[in-house]
Amino acid sequence: MNILSVNKFYWRKGGSETVFFGEKELLESKGHKVVPFSMKSEQNLDNEYSRFFVDEIDYDKGGALSKVNSALTVLYSTQARKKMKSLLREFTPDIAHFHIFQHQISPSVFGPLRQQQIPLVLSLHDLKPLCPNYKMYTNGQVCEECKGRKFYKSFTNTCNKGSKVKSLVSTIEMYLHYMLGYYQNVDRYIAVSKFYQQKMLEFGFPEHQVSYLPNYIDTSEIQYGTKDDNYVLSFGRLSEEKGIDILIRAAELCPNIPIIIAGSGPEEQALHELVDEKNIKNVSFVGFQTGNSLEKLISHSSFTVITSQWYENCPMSVLESLAYGKPVIGANIGGIPELIDTDNDGFIYEPDNHENLAEKINTLWKMKKERKEMGRVGRQKIEEKFNPELHYKQLVTIYNELLT
């Protein structure tokens, strides 16, 4: 089978890229040909089809004219459409599978694929088809005001990075793309959480258009974590919706429990200031970690904490923690609770409730003997329910349904 895989970043930027590259490698290992379509960048991995990639765009850089051109690209990228047409003259896919592509690539590329009757699949790494700012989170809280395609709420609530101009562009983008039928005409959405699947149905998409297929993780190269160096770990992007401030406030109520925060992002300085302001001594920041250093942090931890405040999808941080045999304390929001079996491989706490989180941290900290068994149960669950073979079979089944 020939598969066109579309993602705006062709380097391992975050969790969605982990899934994008993981699926590409998994399909190729089974004999399928996978060709990427992406955006140019110095950080990109090598690929023979990179000459078809669109030019790099950074919406936060450049002068007024550059930003106007960038805004127009969000709405409709003529360059991406031309590049896609050129690629299709050289490569004919059976399926076009989209991941994160909005803005820099835009749905303008749907047209050439539709003309060749190539089925379109879109993995829901976020809620962009339903929400102009893709998170359903604005001004410090979950928001569903755009339900019923009331996308103008994005402008009135200034949902895009607190900017009226950016929010206006996002509002126009959504109305235009629905008017052109882009999101309605995707052949199949893949929701990687049952929560996202249900949200799509709630917002009016038909059941046959949305399939559930969670992320997966290959445990063959992940050594079961037998070490416990007595610290709690939080790892990931340091942004408002990730709720790291809740963890810091909880840490104040667990003064004797070392807590390590790994990651970087726009809230990094504010979080450092919060720790200093409250004079919290048991929180350490270790910055962005990857590769062996991150693996060691996870595998040597006592357990991990996921503090998201937004509708988190199927976070790889939960799957990775369980794969290393580490229990997880996660916020009861989005797709997180469907990944954690309470009392068996972790705990759930109420989001935005640092006292409840501190209670769970203190409880699990005292359960050192039980944590090992919880870790074993979590690892077994990943091996049985979130493995590559099962993911591959379900993914190819979706492809074949569309082709037949």
Sequence and secondary structure as in RCSB ss.txt:
>XXXX:A:sequence
MNILSVNKFYWRKGGSETVFFGEKELLESKGHKVVPFSMKSEQNLDNEYSRFFVDEIDYDKGGALSKVNSALTVL
YSTQARKKMKSLLREFTPDIAHFHIFQHQISPSVFGPLRQQQIPLVLSLHDLKPLCPNYKMYTNGQVCEECKGRK
FYKSFTNTCNKGSKVKSLVSTIEMYLHYMLGYYQNVDRYIAVSKFYQQKMLEFGFPEHQVSYLPNYIDTSEIQYG
TKDDNYVLSFGRLSEEKGIDILIRAAELCPNIPIIIAGSGPEEQALHELVDEKNIKNVSFVGFQTGNSLEKLISH
SSFTVITSQWYENCPMSVLESLAYGKPVIGANIGGIPELIDTDNDGFIYEPDNHENLAEKINTLWKMKKERKEMG
RVGRQKIEEKFNPELHYKQLVTIYNELLT
>XXXX:A:secstr
 EEEEE S  S  SHHHHHHHHHHHHHHHTT EEEEE B  TT    TTGGGSB    TTSS HHHHHHHHHHHH
  HHHHHHHHHHHHH   SEEEESS TTTT GGGHHHHHHTT  EEEEESS TTT TTSSSEETTEE  TTTTT 
THHHHHTTTTTT HHHHHHHHHHHHHHHHTTTTTT SEEEESSHHHHHHHHHTT  GGGEEE      GGGS   
    S EEEES   GGG HHHHHHHHTT TTS EEEE  STTHHHHHHHHHHTT SSEEEEE   HHHHHHHHHT
SSEEEE   S   S HHHHHHHHTT  EEEESSTTSTTT  BTTTEEEE TT HHHHHHHHHHHHT HHHHHHHH
HHHHHHHHHHS HHHHHHHHHHHHHHHH 
